[in-house]
Amino acid sequence: MKNDPYKKAGVDINAGNELVQQIKGPIKNTFNNNVLTDLGGFAGLFSLPKDIKNPTLVACTDGVGTKVSLALANNSLRTIGQDLVGMCVNDLITCGAKPLFFLDYFATSKLNVKQARIIIESIANACKSSNCVLLGGETAEMPGHYVNDNFDLAGFCVGIVDETKIIDGKSVAEHDLIIGIDSSGAHSNGYSLIRKILDHASDADKQKWIEHALQPTYLYPNLIDELKNSINIKSIANITGGGLVENIPRSIPKHLAAEIFYSKWKLPEFFQWLQTSGNLSDTDMQTIFNCGIGLTIVIAPNEINNLQKVMEDRDIKAHVIGKIINQKDNQNIFFT
């Protein structure tokens, strides 16, 4: 279009159309028989699975936070979409739900088709790995609101659980075990502080720690789905913003508390470096970061052998990191 006034204002419709053509394949690769629409409609239609007797829908939304800035500054965008999906599906599974479909929102100052394709392909791949359909999304070009090459990512996920099988923590009892499942790094939390610490890192090892910081969020849906078939999981906590201190208590009844054996697992190297370089106390670490524990589950002591059988030969490990005790002094978490 000659003298396109919208393009002069900073919005390139042709670039948007080109992006849609480039991402059709990866998106359709996530589709299953429950998807009732093709790409390009105003809304996505999804039929509920017929094998769930008492279907209850579960919804989660989240973003990637300032990890986006770190990824952009280091031209490392190939896994940032996994971070977005992980932040949502890892929340969703805490009540026992299975992900059904995901929608993304990608907003940028100026649409870079190659960059956007990399990000959305990453989202699609993470959805596929989580047995989740990428049902739709929105790409917004917003010159003047976002500046230079800046962009933001947000996502929305819907899942399903049988109402009779919801994991709600109500059965958690004193003496139950708290199992910590390894994280792949900081996931997508604490990055304003991480970036500040990285700014003061020596040139000699800065790139090493940037690579650690950009490790993609581990996707837990398949692991939790398998564990549910082998053990009775009483509660699940996704260790996100607020770290161990805020998230574990959310998964247990208010009259109980979590005693965490902080010395029972080794703080991963990246977190050790953050603590030393940032001059952070143990309390700071426990309140800001996952400290190497991305997800916790609560089980009865007699389930531990079954848990270990499921976890054998996996690339991710589970540890007994605490136990459930009666609350005292109005505290709901203790570190010993």
Secondary structure, DSSP 8 states (H G I E B T S, - for coil): -TT-HHHHTT--HHHHHHHHHHHHHHHHTT--TTB---TTSSS--B---TT-SSEEEEEEEEE-TTHHHHHHHTT--TTHHHHHHHHHHHHHGGGT-EEEEEEEEEEESS--HHHHHHHHHHHHHHHHHTT-EEEEEEEEE-BTTB-TT-EEEEEEEEEEEEGGG---STT--TT-EEEEEE-SSSTTSSHHHHHHHHHTS-HHHHHHHHHHHT------HHHHHHHHTTS---EEEE--TTHHHHHTGGGS-TTEEEEE-GGGS---HHHHHHHHHTT--HHHHHHHS-TTEEEEEEE-GGGHHHHHHHHTT-SS-EEEEEEEEE-BTTBSEEE-
